[in-house]
Structures are given as structure tokens and as C-alpha cells.
């Protein structure tokens, strides 16, 4: 007679308007995500041997690293200015953008 095992429903985490699922896989934990009609897998077989609480903490760290919350700051490119008469136009330096992170977000506890 086949053995039936009940699989626990995946835990849902919400971060930055995206919905993530954390569930135990065959080997380790799987993190999936959904934003609107788009869905995908962030990681599979992660944190092998970890209990549910440890996997939840580590999954939050992975999610924050993969989908950072912040502002992309693009400074001026003073080396490639364009002169129009006496006016000097300075375009943005898109080759060296900075990403300003912040540690606090009100989405994940």
C-alpha cells in the first residue's frame, strides 16, 4: 500500500509589492515569487538541513539581496559636457550609477 504524506502549504512572504513563497523541497528549501502575471523561482534546494524558522530568516535575506529597495542615483558626466553658446549642458553619467540602499523597510517584519 502506498504511503501518503501530507505536504505543508508553502509559506507566503510579501516584500516590496511582490509575493514570495517558501516551501520545503526534496533537497532544501525553494523560494518562488509572483508579481502580477510574472512568476519565477528565486532559488531551489537552498538551506539544506535547515528547520523552518532558520529557512525563513535566510530566505528573507536572500529576497532582500535579490530585490533591493532603494534609489538609483545617477550623477552628472562633467567630462562630456555639450556647449550651446555660453550654456554648458551636462548629461547624466549612466556608466557609473550609484544605488542608495536603506536598511529599514515596512514590508517584512
JONOR-V560305 format. One line per field, one symbol per residue. ss: DSSP state (H for helix, E for strand, - for the rest). phi: phi as a letter, one per 30 degrees, with the letter a starting at -180 (. if undefined). psi: psi as a letter, one per 40 degrees, with the letter a starting at -180 (. if undefined). A space follows every 50 residues. Layout:
BEGIN
ss->???
phi->???
psi->???
END
This chain:
BEGIN
ss->----------EEEEE--EEEEEEE----EEEEEEE--EEEEEEEEE---- -HHHHHHHHHHHHHHH---EEEE--E-HHH-EEE--EEE--E-----EEE E--------
phi->.dcccdcddddcccbhiccccbbdcdbiccccbbbiddbacdabidheid ddddddddddddddddbdclbdccddcddbdccbiddcccddcddbdccd cbdcbcccd
psi->hihhhhhiiiihihhfeihiihihadhaihhiihhbehiahdiififhei idddddddddddddddgihahhhhiigeefihhgbehhhhiigeegiihh iidhiedh.
END
